[in-house]
Amino acid sequence: MNLHFEKNEYQARIDALRAVLARDGLDGLLAFQQESMYYLTGYDTFGFCFFQCLYVGADGKLALLTRSADLRQAAHTSIIDDIRVWTDEKGAEPAAQLRAMLEDLGATGKRLGIEAQSYGLTYANGKAVEAALDGVCALEDASGVVDRLRSVKSPVELAYVRRAGQLCNDALAAALAETRAGADEGRILAALHGAIFAGGGDYPGNEFIIGSGRDALLCRYKAGRRKLDKNDQLTLEFAGSFRHYHAALMHTVVIGEPRPRHLPMFDACREALLACEDEMRSGKTAGDVFEAHARIMERRGLSAHKLNACGYSLGAKFTPSWMDPPMFYRGNEWVLQPGMVLFAHMILMDSESETAMSLGRTSVVTENAPEPLSDLPDAMFQY
């Protein structure tokens, strides 16, 4: 097996889930999130783009239904012994084969949780599962149950997070070394990825964000590259990933002469980021972090240019996104705990002047002040 944790670590996670299932009166969980499968068993694949389901019984029993292409993947990367394959063929009905598996496992008449909110369960497949299990099992939406468990990292998980943080720092240094007037965005992007892969890291949960000129105002990756002008702006948002655990950074870099808005916007981002990090303490809420961000931006007259969320939790994530709950937005009552890994990003986008400024980094919540995984620059990056 190719496991990244000792078996007792996985058993502790399964036992924690069993306690939640017992609390909620559930006899088992149908896990469709790849993150849940990886967290509970080590199973590592991108095959969740097809139908697959991990059954976790309240008694601790595990069984995976997947495709033949992932049979050896599951055997090699997970602690799952009971691996079953649904058949790729014309008229295939994996939901019906899931029903047969559950009947064989003695789950008939049981009350099962299901991860309905999952990239791994399409609407069509969800309808098929409901139809196939009608009269066989009672289903209850248990989306977010494993997410809650995953949000607080164990010491061994935090070791991977800190390694991801170092890879992220290495990537920033490599990217800045390529940043200058006339530089091609493609070489900067290659430097980011190259540093992470060279350091033993993994593919991230989503594409890195890179944009210059007007595209520096974008918060998503898009296709197409350009070369930096003599006076320009470059927004980078990226993450180091190690064993799928993420640590992210975000910076807007100025090339040549800054625009009139760049410096005051940087000062606001820096002040707001520090204020947000001061709220990253046990007992505070995700909403408290957002309010710190909103308060600074309002005081500086920049509320019109901020976003309605300013960060989120990070962990072991798979495509299409490295974002984990909780997200920092107004009214989010999710209580922060030691062991959580939080990425706060201060993003200001002034469309009228086409000026961008962003600043973000990842921190670990502790019993006291948070532990940042990257240094915070005293001044805006300028090349």
C-alpha positions as CSV (number, residue, x, y, z in Angstrom):
1,M,0.0,0.0,0.0
2,N,1.0,3.6,-0.7
3,L,-0.4,5.3,2.5
4,H,0.6,8.7,3.7
5,F,-0.5,8.1,7.3
6,E,-0.2,5.2,9.8
7,K,-3.3,3.0,9.8
8,N,-4.1,4.1,13.4
9,E,-4.6,7.6,12.0
10,Y,-7.2,6.4,9.6
11,Q,-8.9,4.4,12.3
12,A,-9.1,7.4,14.5
13,R,-10.8,9.3,11.7
14,I,-13.3,6.5,11.1
15,D,-14.0,6.2,14.8
16,A,-14.7,10.0,14.9
17,L,-17.2,9.6,12.0
18,R,-18.8,6.6,13.7
19,A,-19.4,8.7,16.7
20,V,-21.1,11.4,14.6
21,L,-23.2,8.7,12.9
22,A,-24.3,7.3,16.2
23,R,-25.2,10.9,17.5
24,D,-27.3,11.5,14.4
25,G,-29.0,8.1,14.4
26,L,-27.5,6.9,11.1
27,D,-26.5,3.4,10.3
28,G,-23.9,4.4,7.8
29,L,-22.7,6.9,5.3
30,L,-22.6,6.9,1.5
31,A,-19.6,9.0,0.8
32,F,-19.3,10.5,-2.7
33,Q,-16.8,13.3,-2.0
34,Q,-13.2,12.3,-3.0
35,E,-12.0,14.3,-0.1
36,S,-14.0,12.1,2.3
37,M,-12.6,8.9,0.7
38,Y,-9.0,10.2,0.9
39,Y,-9.4,11.4,4.5
40,L,-11.0,8.2,5.8
41,T,-9.1,5.6,3.8
42,G,-6.2,7.1,1.8
43,Y,-8.0,6.4,-1.5
44,D,-6.3,8.7,-4.0
45,T,-7.8,9.1,-7.5
46,F,-9.3,11.6,-10.0
47,G,-11.7,8.8,-10.9
48,F,-14.5,10.5,-9.0
49,C,-15.5,12.2,-12.2
50,F,-17.3,8.9,-12.8
51,F,-19.7,7.1,-10.4
52,Q,-18.1,5.7,-7.3
53,C,-19.2,5.5,-3.7
54,L,-17.6,4.6,-0.4
55,Y,-19.9,2.9,2.2
56,V,-18.9,3.5,5.8
57,G,-21.0,1.5,8.3
58,A,-21.8,2.6,11.8
59,D,-19.9,-0.6,12.8
60,G,-16.8,0.6,10.9
61,K,-17.3,-1.6,7.9
62,L,-15.9,-0.2,4.6
63,A,-16.8,-1.0,1.0
64,L,-16.0,0.8,-2.2
65,L,-17.9,0.6,-5.5
66,T,-15.9,2.0,-8.4
67,R,-14.8,1.3,-12.0
68,S,-12.3,-1.3,-13.1
69,A,-9.8,1.5,-13.9
70,D,-9.7,2.4,-10.2
71,L,-9.7,-1.1,-8.8
72,R,-5.9,-1.3,-8.4
73,Q,-5.7,2.4,-7.6
74,A,-7.9,1.8,-4.5
75,A,-6.0,-1.4,-3.6
76,H,-2.7,0.4,-3.8
77,T,-3.5,3.7,-2.1
78,S,-6.1,2.8,0.6
79,I,-7.0,0.7,3.6
80,I,-10.1,-0.6,1.9
81,D,-10.3,-4.4,1.6
82,D,-13.8,-4.7,0.1
83,I,-13.5,-3.1,-3.4
84,R,-16.3,-3.8,-5.9
85,V,-16.5,-2.9,-9.5
86,W,-19.5,-1.7,-11.4
87,T,-19.5,-2.7,-15.1
88,D,-18.8,-0.3,-17.9
89,E,-21.2,-1.4,-20.7
90,K,-24.1,-0.2,-22.7
91,G,-27.0,0.5,-20.3
92,A,-24.7,0.4,-17.3
93,E,-26.6,1.1,-14.0
94,P,-24.0,1.7,-11.3
95,A,-26.8,2.9,-8.9
96,A,-28.4,-0.5,-9.2
97,Q,-25.0,-2.2,-8.4
98,L,-24.7,0.1,-5.4
99,R,-28.1,-1.2,-4.2
100,A,-26.9,-4.8,-4.7
101,M,-23.7,-4.0,-2.7
102,L,-25.7,-2.4,0.2
103,E,-28.1,-5.4,0.3
104,D,-25.2,-7.7,0.4
105,L,-23.7,-5.7,3.3
106,G,-26.9,-6.0,5.3
107,A,-27.9,-2.4,4.9
108,T,-31.5,-3.1,3.8
109,G,-34.0,-1.2,5.9
110,K,-31.2,1.0,7.4
111,R,-31.0,4.8,7.7
112,L,-28.0,6.0,5.7
113,G,-26.5,9.4,5.4
114,I,-25.5,10.5,1.9
115,E,-23.1,13.2,0.7
116,A,-25.6,14.8,-1.7
117,Q,-23.5,18.0,-2.0
118,S,-20.6,16.6,-3.8
119,Y,-18.7,17.1,-7.0
120,G,-18.6,13.3,-7.2
121,L,-22.4,12.9,-7.5
122,T,-24.0,14.5,-10.5
123,Y,-27.7,15.4,-10.5
124,A,-28.4,12.5,-12.9
125,N,-26.6,10.0,-10.7
126,G,-28.2,11.4,-7.6
127,K,-31.6,10.8,-9.0
128,A,-30.5,7.3,-10.0
129,V,-29.3,6.5,-6.5
130,E,-32.5,7.8,-4.9
131,A,-34.6,5.7,-7.3
132,A,-32.4,2.6,-6.9
133,L,-32.5,2.8,-3.1
134,D,-36.2,3.6,-2.8
135,G,-37.7,1.1,-0.4
136,V,-34.3,-0.4,0.4
137,C,-32.7,2.3,2.6
138,A,-33.8,5.6,4.1
139,L,-31.5,8.4,2.9
140,E,-30.7,11.5,4.8
141,D,-28.5,14.3,3.6
142,A,-25.3,14.2,5.5
143,S,-23.3,16.6,3.4
144,G,-20.7,18.4,5.4
145,V,-20.4,15.7,8.1
146,V,-16.9,14.6,7.1
147,D,-16.0,18.2,6.1
148,R,-16.5,19.2,9.8
149,L,-14.1,16.4,10.8
150,R,-11.6,17.3,8.1
151,S,-11.5,21.0,9.1
152,V,-9.4,20.3,12.2
153,K,-6.1,18.8,11.3
154,S,-4.1,16.3,13.4
155,P,-0.4,16.9,14.2
156,V,0.6,14.6,11.3
157,E,-1.7,16.5,8.9
158,L,-0.3,19.8,10.0
159,A,3.2,18.6,9.2
160,Y,2.1,18.1,5.6
161,V,0.4,21.6,5.7
162,R,3.6,23.2,6.8
163,R,5.5,21.4,4.0
164,A,2.9,22.8,1.6
165,G,3.5,26.2,3.1
166,Q,7.3,26.0,2.4
167,L,6.6,24.9,-1.2
168,C,4.3,27.9,-1.6
169,N,7.1,30.2,-0.4
170,D,9.6,28.6,-2.7
171,A,7.1,29.1,-5.6
172,L,6.7,32.7,-4.8
173,A,10.5,33.3,-4.8
174,A,10.8,31.5,-8.1
175,A,8.0,33.5,-9.7
176,L,9.4,36.8,-8.5
177,A,12.7,35.9,-10.0
178,E,11.0,35.8,-13.4
179,T,9.0,39.0,-12.9
180,R,10.1,42.0,-14.8
181,A,9.1,44.2,-17.7
182,G,8.8,42.1,-20.8
183,A,8.5,38.8,-18.9
184,D,6.1,36.2,-20.3
185,E,3.3,35.2,-17.9
186,G,3.9,31.6,-19.1
187,R,7.4,31.6,-17.7
188,I,6.2,33.0,-14.4
189,L,3.5,30.3,-14.2
190,A,6.0,27.6,-15.1
191,A,8.3,28.9,-12.3
192,L,5.4,28.6,-9.7
193,H,4.6,25.0,-10.7
194,G,8.2,24.0,-11.2
195,A,9.2,25.0,-7.7
196,I,6.4,23.0,-6.2
197,F,6.9,19.9,-8.3
198,A,10.7,20.0,-7.7
199,G,10.1,20.1,-4.0
200,G,8.0,16.9,-4.0
201,G,4.6,18.7,-4.2
202,D,1.4,17.7,-6.0
203,Y,-1.0,19.2,-8.5
204,P,-3.2,21.8,-6.8
205,G,-7.0,21.4,-6.4
206,N,-7.6,24.1,-9.0
207,E,-5.6,26.2,-11.5
208,F,-3.3,28.9,-10.4
209,I,-4.6,32.4,-11.0
210,I,-2.3,34.7,-13.0
211,G,-3.3,37.9,-14.8
212,S,-1.7,41.1,-15.7
213,G,-2.9,44.5,-17.0
214,R,-6.7,44.5,-17.0
215,D,-6.6,40.7,-16.3
216,A,-5.0,41.5,-12.9
217,L,-8.5,42.3,-11.7
218,L,-9.7,38.7,-12.3
219,C,-10.1,36.2,-9.5
220,R,-10.1,33.1,-11.7
221,Y,-7.8,31.4,-14.1
222,K,-8.4,32.0,-17.8
223,A,-6.6,30.8,-21.0
224,G,-4.2,33.1,-22.8
225,R,-0.9,34.7,-21.9
226,R,0.7,38.1,-22.4
227,K,4.0,39.8,-21.7
228,L,4.4,42.3,-19.0
229,D,4.5,46.0,-20.0
230,K,7.1,48.5,-18.7
231,N,4.4,49.7,-16.2
232,D,2.1,46.9,-15.3
233,Q,0.4,44.9,-12.5
234,L,0.4,41.2,-12.0
235,T,-2.0,39.2,-9.7
236,L,-0.9,35.8,-8.6
237,E,-2.9,33.4,-6.4
238,F,-1.5,29.9,-6.0
239,A,-1.0,27.1,-3.5
240,G,1.7,24.7,-2.5
241,S,0.2,21.2,-2.3
242,F,1.8,18.3,-0.4
243,R,0.0,15.0,-0.2
244,H,-3.0,17.0,-1.4
245,Y,-2.8,19.4,1.6
246,H,-2.8,23.0,0.5
247,A,-1.3,26.3,1.7
248,A,-2.0,29.4,-0.4
249,L,-0.6,32.8,-1.1
250,M,-1.9,35.8,-3.0
251,H,0.0,38.9,-4.2
252,T,-0.4,41.7,-6.7
253,V,3.0,42.7,-8.0
254,V,3.6,46.1,-9.5
255,I,6.0,46.4,-12.5
256,G,7.6,49.8,-13.1
257,E,5.8,52.8,-11.7
258,P,2.8,52.1,-9.5
259,R,-0.6,53.7,-10.3
260,P,-1.9,56.3,-7.8
261,R,-4.3,53.7,-6.3
262,H,-1.7,50.9,-5.8
263,L,0.0,52.1,-2.6
264,P,-3.2,53.1,-0.6
265,M,-4.8,49.9,-1.7
266,F,-1.8,47.8,-0.6
267,D,-1.8,49.6,2.8
268,A,-5.5,48.7,3.2
269,C,-5.0,45.1,2.3
270,R,-2.1,44.7,4.7
271,E,-4.0,46.3,7.6
272,A,-7.1,44.2,6.8
273,L,-5.1,41.0,6.6
274,L,-3.5,41.6,10.0
275,A,-6.9,42.4,11.5
276,C,-8.4,39.2,10.0
277,E,-5.5,37.1,11.4
278,D,-6.1,38.6,14.8
279,E,-9.6,37.1,14.7
280,M,-8.2,33.6,13.8
281,R,-8.5,32.4,17.4
282,S,-10.2,29.5,19.1
283,G,-13.8,30.5,19.9
284,K,-14.1,33.2,17.2
285,T,-16.2,32.6,14.1
286,A,-15.6,32.7,10.4
287,G,-18.0,35.6,10.3
288,D,-15.8,37.5,12.8
289,V,-12.9,37.2,10.4
290,F,-15.0,38.7,7.6
291,E,-16.1,41.6,9.8
292,A,-12.5,42.6,10.5
293,H,-11.9,42.7,6.7
294,A,-15.1,44.7,6.1
295,R,-14.4,47.2,8.9
296,I,-11.0,48.2,7.6
297,M,-12.2,48.5,4.0
298,E,-15.1,50.6,5.0
299,R,-12.9,52.9,7.1
300,R,-10.6,53.4,4.2
301,G,-13.4,54.1,1.8
302,L,-12.8,50.9,-0.3
303,S,-16.0,48.9,0.4
304,A,-17.1,49.2,-3.2
305,H,-14.0,47.4,-4.4
306,K,-13.9,44.5,-2.0
307,L,-15.5,41.0,-2.3
308,N,-18.3,39.6,-0.3
309,A,-16.0,36.9,1.1
310,C,-12.3,37.1,2.2
311,G,-11.1,33.6,2.6
312,Y,-11.7,30.0,3.6
313,S,-10.3,26.9,5.1
314,L,-7.7,24.7,3.4
315,G,-7.0,21.0,3.6
316,A,-6.6,17.9,1.5
317,K,-8.6,18.8,-1.6
318,F,-9.1,17.6,-5.1
319,T,-10.3,19.3,-8.3
320,P,-12.1,21.4,-9.2
321,S,-11.3,23.6,-6.1
322,W,-8.9,23.8,-3.2
323,M,-11.5,25.8,-1.2
324,D,-12.9,24.1,2.0
325,P,-15.5,25.3,4.4
326,P,-15.8,27.4,6.4
327,M,-15.7,30.5,4.1
328,F,-15.3,34.0,5.6
329,Y,-18.5,35.8,4.9
330,R,-20.9,37.9,6.9
331,G,-22.9,35.9,9.4
332,N,-21.0,32.6,9.1
333,E,-21.3,31.2,12.7
334,W,-18.7,28.3,12.2
335,V,-16.6,28.4,15.3
336,L,-12.8,28.3,14.8
337,Q,-10.7,25.7,16.6
338,P,-7.0,24.9,17.0
339,G,-5.7,22.8,14.2
340,M,-7.7,24.6,11.5
341,V,-5.8,25.9,8.4
342,L,-7.2,29.2,7.1
343,F,-6.4,31.3,4.0
344,A,-7.4,35.0,4.2
345,H,-7.2,37.0,1.0
346,M,-7.7,40.7,0.8
347,I,-8.8,41.5,-2.7
348,L,-9.5,45.0,-4.0
349,M,-10.5,45.5,-7.7
350,D,-11.2,49.1,-8.9
351,S,-12.7,48.6,-12.3
352,E,-13.0,52.3,-13.0
353,S,-9.2,52.9,-12.8
354,E,-8.5,49.3,-13.7
355,T,-6.3,49.0,-10.6
356,A,-5.9,45.7,-8.7
357,M,-4.4,44.9,-5.3
358,S,-4.4,41.6,-3.5
359,L,-2.7,40.2,-0.4
360,G,-3.2,36.9,1.2
361,R,-1.6,34.1,3.2
362,T,-2.3,30.9,5.1
363,S,-2.2,30.5,8.9
364,V,-2.8,27.7,11.3
365,V,-5.1,28.3,14.3
366,T,-3.4,27.5,17.6
367,E,-4.4,27.9,21.2
368,N,-3.0,31.4,21.1
369,A,-2.1,33.7,18.1
370,P,-2.3,32.1,14.7
371,E,0.8,30.6,13.0
372,P,1.4,32.2,9.6
373,L,3.0,30.0,7.1
374,S,4.5,32.9,5.1
375,D,6.1,36.2,5.9
376,L,4.1,39.3,5.2
377,P,5.9,42.0,3.2
378,D,6.3,45.4,4.8
379,A,5.9,47.0,1.3
380,M,4.2,46.2,-1.9
381,F,6.2,44.0,-4.3
382,Q,7.6,46.2,-7.0
383,Y,9.9,45.2,-9.9
